[in-house]
Amino acid sequence: MTSRVVAYLGPAGTYTEEALRAGATERAELLPVPTVHDAVEAVRRGRAARAVVPLENSLEGGVGATLDALANQAEEVRIVGETVLAIRHCLIARTGTELDTVERVISHPQALAQCANFLRDRLPAAEPVAAPSTADAVRAVSEGPGGVAALGSNLSAELYGCVVLADAVQDRADNLTRFAWLASAGEELARPPGANKTSIVFWGFNDESPGALVDILRELSDRSINLTRIESRPRRVRLGHYMFFADLDGHEHDPPVREALRGLRKRVQTLRVLGSYTTADTDSR
């Protein structure tokens, strides 16, 4: 394994590749893979030193495939950084395609959701079709029949020889996606510089009485730890069983955070630290 291999959700031209290039601090050999699971596995199995995967969107929330993969592989793979990228979706098609002839729109489910208003207003009869990634959708359109368009980036349109029928079709101009940089949990890393955040996932309350989640979160508030994000995902065991993902200000080795995590472990059946890393600056985006 070369230390410079970085896996990412491919193929070439995805927003994940753009985030990788924006956040890279050194030259790297890029390894496009078809799914988030494959990106995580590339790091876990030593095929790559790092992986970049989409984590959260400002319009649609957490990316389920990434959250599930991190929860399951938290003991082997950790978040070591984040990059926030402004997402500008384009409606892309083969040369010669007119907007009023589009019968199907292909893209990643997150992109389809982020452009719901445009699709509803401008292409109400078009069938939305899910694809593994935005670039994969554009590639499929470039190779497929007419009457089909994709949601993707200007870069992907150029890469696959397509044209842009409409630019900036996302529902909001301030459409941001947070991407996580992953590394092996066994890698020794120096404490990251600047302001840090810690990401965790937990499930199973030891105390099932009303207000159990409030008591859990009090472990943070009592130590003046700011909770910047929390969301739930089904555990896929039985209906009504959830895991909770949260981001906290501070590093896991800071005394208040370390004490809070110790308190949380006493209140839940499972707590996993997904990583402590430098917080991305989003003020200028």
C-alpha positions in Angstrom: 0.0 0.0 0.0 1.3 3.5 -0.8 0.7 6.1 1.8 -0.7 8.5 -0.8 -3.7 6.5 -2.0 -7.0 8.2 -1.3 -10.3 6.4 -2.0 -13.4 8.3 -2.8 -17.0 7.8 -4.0 -16.5 7.7 -7.8 -16.4 7.7 -10.7 -14.3 10.7 -11.8 -16.3 13.9 -11.6 -18.3 13.4 -8.4 -18.6 16.2 -5.8 -16.7 13.9 -3.5 -13.7 14.1 -5.9 -14.1 17.9 -5.8 -14.1 17.9 -2.0 -11.0 15.6 -2.0 -9.1 18.0 -4.3 -10.2 21.0 -2.2 -9.2 19.5 1.1 -6.0 17.6 0.0 -2.8 18.9 1.6 -0.4 16.8 -0.5 -0.3 15.0 -3.8 -2.2 11.7 -3.8 -3.1 8.8 -6.0 -6.9 8.9 -6.4 -8.8 5.6 -6.1 -12.5 6.0 -7.3 -14.8 3.3 -5.9 -18.5 2.7 -6.6 -20.0 3.0 -3.1 -19.4 4.6 0.3 -19.0 1.1 1.7 -16.2 0.4 -0.8 -14.4 3.6 0.3 -14.6 2.6 3.9 -13.4 -0.9 3.1 -10.5 0.5 1.1 -9.1 2.1 4.3 -10.1 -0.8 6.5 -8.3 -3.4 4.3 -5.2 -1.2 3.7 -5.9 -0.4 0.0 -5.9 3.3 0.8 -4.4 5.5 3.5 -7.4 7.8 3.4 -11.0 7.9 2.1 -13.3 10.8 1.4 -17.1 10.2 1.8 -20.1 12.6 1.9 -21.3 12.9 5.5 -24.0 15.6 5.8 -25.9 18.0 3.5 -27.4 21.3 4.6 -30.7 20.6 2.9 -31.1 16.9 3.3 -29.2 16.1 6.5 -27.0 13.1 7.1 -26.0 10.7 4.3 -27.4 7.4 5.5 -24.9 5.1 3.7 -22.0 6.9 5.3 -23.5 7.0 8.8 -24.3 3.3 8.7 -20.8 2.4 7.5 -19.2 4.5 10.2 -21.3 3.1 13.0 -20.5 -0.5 11.9 -16.8 0.1 11.3 -16.0 2.7 14.0 -13.5 0.4 15.8 -11.5 0.1 12.6 -11.9 3.4 10.7 -12.1 6.9 12.2 -12.9 10.4 10.9 -9.7 12.5 10.8 -10.9 15.6 9.0 -13.7 17.3 7.2 -14.1 19.4 4.1 -17.2 21.5 3.4 -18.1 22.1 -0.3 -20.7 24.4 -1.9 -22.9 22.2 -4.2 -24.1 23.6 -7.5 -26.2 21.1 -9.4 -26.7 21.3 -13.1 -29.2 19.5 -15.3 -27.0 17.7 -17.8 -27.8 15.8 -21.1 -26.4 14.6 -24.4 -25.8 17.2 -27.1 -29.0 18.0 -28.9 -31.3 17.2 -26.0 -34.0 19.9 -25.3 -35.4 20.5 -21.9 -38.9 19.8 -22.9 -37.9 16.3 -24.3 -36.5 15.1 -20.9 -38.5 12.1 -19.7 -36.2 10.8 -17.0 -33.8 12.5 -14.6 -31.0 10.3 -13.1 -28.8 11.2 -10.1 -27.8 10.3 -6.6 -30.9 10.3 -4.3 -29.5 13.2 -2.3 -29.1 15.3 -5.5 -32.6 14.5 -6.6 -33.9 15.6 -3.2 -31.8 18.8 -3.2 -33.4 19.8 -6.6 -37.0 18.8 -5.8 -38.4 22.2 -6.5 -36.8 22.5 -9.9 -37.9 19.0 -10.9 -41.4 19.6 -9.7 -41.7 23.0 -11.5 -39.8 22.5 -14.7 -40.0 18.7 -15.3 -43.2 17.6 -13.5 -43.6 14.6 -15.8 -40.0 13.4 -15.7 -39.3 10.2 -13.8 -36.6 10.5 -11.1 -34.2 7.6 -11.2 -31.6 6.9 -8.5 -27.9 6.3 -9.3 -24.9 5.4 -7.1 -23.4 8.9 -7.6 -24.0 12.1 -9.6 -21.0 11.4 -11.9 -22.2 7.9 -12.5 -25.5 9.4 -13.6 -23.9 11.8 -16.0 -21.7 9.0 -17.4 -24.9 6.9 -17.9 -26.6 9.7 -19.7 -23.6 10.2 -22.0 -23.8 6.5 -23.0 -27.6 6.1 -23.1 -30.5 7.1 -25.3 -32.0 10.6 -25.7 -34.7 11.9 -23.4 -32.7 11.3 -20.3 -30.9 13.9 -18.2 -28.8 13.8 -15.0 -28.1 16.1 -12.1 -24.4 16.7 -11.6 -21.6 19.1 -11.7 -20.1 21.2 -14.5 -17.0 19.1 -14.1 -18.8 15.9 -14.8 -20.5 17.4 -17.9 -17.1 18.3 -19.3 -15.6 14.9 -18.4 -18.3 12.9 -20.1 -18.9 15.1 -23.1 -22.4 16.3 -22.2 -24.1 19.7 -22.2 -25.7 21.7 -19.4 -29.4 22.4 -20.0 -29.9 24.4 -16.8 -27.4 25.6 -14.2 -27.7 26.0 -10.4 -31.0 24.0 -10.1 -30.6 23.2 -6.4 -33.4 24.4 -4.2 -31.2 26.8 -2.3 -28.1 28.7 -3.2 -26.5 27.9 0.2 -26.4 24.2 -0.5 -23.4 22.8 1.4 -22.2 19.2 1.9 -19.8 18.2 4.6 -17.3 15.4 3.6 -15.4 13.3 6.0 -11.8 12.2 5.7 -11.3 8.7 7.0 -8.2 6.9 8.2 -7.4 3.6 9.9 -8.2 3.7 13.6 -4.8 2.1 14.3 -2.9 4.9 12.8 -1.1 7.1 15.3 -2.0 10.8 14.6 -0.9 14.0 16.2 -3.6 16.1 17.8 -5.2 18.1 15.0 -4.6 21.9 15.1 -7.2 24.6 15.6 -10.7 24.2 16.9 -11.7 20.5 17.2 -14.9 18.6 17.1 -15.7 15.0 18.2 -18.2 12.8 16.4 -19.9 10.0 18.3 -22.6 7.4 17.8 -24.5 5.7 20.6 -27.5 3.4 21.1 -29.4 1.5 23.8 -30.4 3.3 26.9 -29.6 1.6 30.2 -32.4 3.6 31.8 -35.6 3.2 29.7 -37.6 5.7 31.8 -39.1 8.8 30.3 -36.5 11.5 29.7 -33.6 9.0 29.3 -32.3 10.9 26.2 -32.4 14.2 28.2 -30.4 12.6 31.0 -27.8 11.4 28.5 -27.5 14.9 26.9 -27.2 16.4 30.4 -23.8 14.7 30.6 -22.7 17.3 28.0 -24.6 20.3 29.2 -23.4 19.9 32.8 -19.9 20.2 31.5 -20.6 23.1 29.2 -19.9 21.1 26.1 -21.7 22.5 23.0 -23.7 19.9 21.0 -23.5 21.1 17.4 -25.5 18.2 15.7 -27.6 15.2 16.7 -29.7 13.0 14.5 -31.1 9.5 14.7 -30.9 6.5 12.3 -32.8 3.2 12.6 -30.6 0.4 13.9 -32.1 -2.1 11.4 -32.9 -4.6 14.1 -36.5 -3.9 15.1 -39.0 -1.0 14.7 -38.4 1.7 17.2 -34.7 1.0 17.8 -32.4 3.9 16.9 -28.8 5.0 17.0 -27.9 8.6 17.6 -25.1 10.5 15.9 -23.8 13.6 17.5 -21.0 16.2 17.1 -19.5 17.9 20.1 -17.2 20.9 20.4 -13.8 19.8 21.6 -11.3 17.0 21.4 -12.0 13.6 22.9 -8.9 14.0 25.1 -10.0 17.4 26.5 -10.8 16.8 30.2 -14.5 17.9 29.9 -15.1 15.9 26.8 -13.3 12.8 28.2 -15.4 13.0 31.4 -18.6 13.5 29.4 -17.9 10.4 27.3 -17.2 8.4 30.4 -20.6 9.5 31.8 -22.3 8.6 28.5 -20.8 5.1 28.5 -22.5 4.5 31.8 -25.9 5.5 30.4 -25.9 3.7 27.1 -25.3 0.1 25.9 -22.9 1.2 23.1 -20.9 4.3 22.6 -18.4 4.7 19.7 -16.2 7.7 19.1 -16.1 8.2 15.3 -13.2 10.7 15.5 -11.8 14.0 16.8 -10.7 16.4 14.1 -10.3 20.0 13.0 -13.5 21.8 12.4 -13.9 23.2 8.9 -14.3 26.9 8.5 -17.6 27.6 6.8 -17.8 31.4 7.4 -16.6 32.3 3.9 -18.7 29.8 2.0 
